[in-house]
């Protein structure tokens, strides 16, 4: 889904993000103790029909199981968002796995490996031949 062009869609997305992240945090902590869930972004279509809710999970042994539980809660979360936001038309929720943090961790690991390998094999100083 593209980034919304309309100001209203962006505002609704921010409000949905607030409600959903709070409710998800409470539900996931009750169901999966020690697991942290975040909603870094919500993109709402310009016609307010669909909300892509980007979700990431941290600290779980099985991220997929946690994500499936989040998707199951979609209808309940949509109802809670509808009552909290008091808008006429609440978008359909579509949860999207956000792996940004995982990719960032992987890049950091690779950079550390490069750094460690270069420090263990220092270049020989170039001298005058």
N, C-alpha and C positions, 0 to 999 in steps of 0.2 A: 504494500500500500504506500502510495506516495505521501509525502508530507502535505497536510491539508493547507489549502490556500486561504480558506475563509477564517477570519478572526474568531467567529463563533465556534467553529469546529475545534480550533486550538484551545479556546477557553473551556469548552466542554471536556476536551481531552485531559486538561490539567485537573479539572474537578473530579473526573472519573478516576484519574491516577491517585488522587488523595484518598478517596473513599475506598477504592479497591485495595490499595497497598495497606491501609490500616486494617481492613477486615481480613485480608489474606494473612497478614502477619499474625493476628490473633488466632485465626483458625489453624495455621500451620504449626505454630508453637504449641497449641493444645494437642494436635494430632501427632506431630513429630517433634518432640522436645529437643532443643539444641539446634534445630534447623532454622536458617534465616532465609526468608524470601524477600525479593525486592522487585519493584515495578519501576524500572528506570524511565519508561516512556509509554505513552498511550497516544496512538494516532487515530483520529476520528475522521471518517470520510466527510467531504464537504456537505453531503446531503444528510449527515448525521445518522446514517443507516447501519454503519459498521464501525466498531472500535477494535483496533488491533492493540492488544495489551501485552507488551513485551515483559516477560517474567524471567527472573533468574533465581536459582536456588543455590544456597551455600551451606556446607557442613552436613550434607546428607550422604548416607552410604549408598542410597539408590535415588539419584536425582529424578529418574524417569517415573518412579512410583509417586514421588511428591508432586511432580508436574501433572500426572494423571489425576491425582486428588484435587489439584487446583482446577483443572478443566471440569471435573465433576461438580465443583462448587459454582460454576459459571452462572447458572440460572438464579441461584440464591444471591450471588453477588450482584447480578444485574438488577434484581428486585430491590436490594438494599441501596444500590446506587440511585435507582429511580426515586425512592422515597427521600433520600438525602438531597438529591439535586433539584427535585421538584420541577423537572422539565417534562413537556408533553410527550416527547418521543425519545426513548432511551435506545441507544444503538445496540445492535447485536454484538455480544462480546466474542472475540476470537483471540484465544491466548496463543502467543508466539514465544517459543523458547529463545531467550536472549543469552547467547554464549560469549558475549563481549569479555566478561571477566575471565572466563576460561581461556580464551584466545590470548588475552593480555598476560595471564600467568604463564602460558606456554612460550610466548615470545620472551618473557623475562627469564625463564629457564634456559632457553637457547642462548640468550645473550650472556648469562652467567657461565654457561659451558664454554662459550667462545672466550670469555675473559679468563677463565681458569686454564684453558688450554694454552692461551698465549702467554700467561704468566709462568707456566711450567716449562715452556720452551722459549726462553728469551732469544731474541735475535743476537747473532754474534756481531760485535761491534765491527764496523768497517774501518780498517786501518789503511794506511798508505801502502800501496804495493810497490 
